[in-house]
Amino acid sequence: MAEEVVSELMRAHVYRLASTGQRVDGRALDEPRKVTVERAFVKTAEGSARVRLGNTDVLVGIKMSVGEPYPDTPNSGVLSTSVELIPMASPTFEAGPPRPAAIELARVVDRGIRESKMVDMKKMCITPKEKVWVMFIDIHVLDYDGNLFDACSYAATAALGSTIVPAKNFGVGDDFPLPVQHWPVSVTVSKIKDVLLVDPNLDEERMADVRLTVTTDENGDVRAMQKGLSGSFTYDEVKRIIEISQRVGRSIRPFLQPT
Amino acid sequence: MEDIEHIEKHVKLIDDSGRRLDGRKFDELRPIRIEAGVLRRADGSAYIEWGGNKVLAAVYGPREAHPRHLQDPARALVQCRYNMAPFSVSDRKRPGPDRRSVEISKVISEAFSAVVFKEQFPRTSVDIFIEVLQAEAGTRCAGLTAASVALADAGVPMRDLVTSCASGKIEGIVCLDLNKDEDNFGDADCPMAIVPRTGEIVLLQMDGHLTYEEFQKAMDLSIAAAHRIYDLQRDALRRRYSVTLEDILKESPPAAPSGERMEPAPSDFDLGPEGI
């Protein structure tokens, strides 16, 4: 991925605003962008959701098939998450095999869903040791305007929430909704100098020193975290970010759950 | 899996009154909707729904061509990447290019190469990205039609839009714009693209079996349909760019409404003591 360039002018502007508690798009420091969710966008998928987080636009399709379980989890379904940073979404994305940024992104989204036990994987077993449901979460980034971690995670969560398991097609019983038992929400906070900004947009993200993604469940418990970039946080900042994530997570969760 | 059921039942693709499975007549298109300017980062973009197809197209450029050794000192390159989302078809498609999408990308690049004023932009490339989000036969035509609008949205100088449509043969009858079942069980499929203003053909492919008469009939159907689609393309661009008096009045107050993006003011930038 080519480097994103930030003009000195914008850099000075973002920092000057941030140090007085303001942001380029008029948001408060702890205010995420508007989330809109469009479910069942793709009819060829077993579940899908197109999520816009501000101008960032992500489409997730869930495809399911029947396969073998991993030997160490013979009674559980299989989950696989992949992200395509398609060159349509940004002048800095290039076609080709996934680069480290896309792999990290897919793994962080996967971790939030897996570790929160969002899907009851025991119910995704058909015949122990032999046949289980294999779920593919395919994430297509359409327009990149910052904070893919949260946008991808929201789209994946909403898509799973609308998934119908195509059991009839595979001759293993009647179709049923995916057994969703938890609703993890990821919240990413970037730090620019010593200012923390929730849900960074592209300009903010490009000049951030460090970021932290925290996934919390409906009890406010932490289910996954990922620190990124070369800067660092103080312990106090990490605690503050977790509190912000719990609060912001609560406000976003209703958008992801089916109505 | 659905396909196997169809073979067993051997569905009739056209009934006695000449209606197709989805109720269309032989010369009818599926419903088409085009929207221009749907993505923020891309220089130009368009979204098309064509029957059950949902396709996004984006254009970047003219921009510096990469890798450098591909640069042409005399003209721009026109490069297209056609890609299908893994969830766009009923059996999950493995992500990344396969032989089919490489071929489609190539013929679409060549189709646009015929209309873009490449000589105006030496050493650059015009990059066209087509993403099939949901597929239901005819994705290359839908993608090409959308990409054409995206190129215009990006302001790339062209001789005209390019418009694409396919015709084929089902149960011995030449029909316009085959859907998925008709494509799978029909006798021929012939996608093409034209420059509507001049009538030049810039893409033509065929598979199956057509007599010479049938081929001409298929082309006549496709060309007539392409002119209808051309109107939809131009409508989409007009909707995006036409300005009414009301819009002008709405935008005239000097104060930016709240929530509007705040661009840095020149005073934010500290100039040296000499200024510029």
Interface residues (C-beta under 8 A of the other chain):
Chain A: E8 L9 M10 A12 H13 R16 L17 V24 D25 G26 F41 V42 K43 T44 A45 S48 N55 D57 L59 G61 I62 K63 S65 S82 E84 I86 P87 M88 A89 S90 P91 A95 P97 F136 D138 H140 L142 D143 Y144 D145 N169 F170
Chain B: M1 E2 L39 R40 R41 A42 S45 G52 K54 L56 A57 A58 Y60 R63 R81 N83 A85 P86 F87 S88 V89 S90 R92 P95 G96 P97 D127 F129 E131 L133 Q134 A135 E136 S258 G259 E260 R261 M262 P264 D268 F269 D270
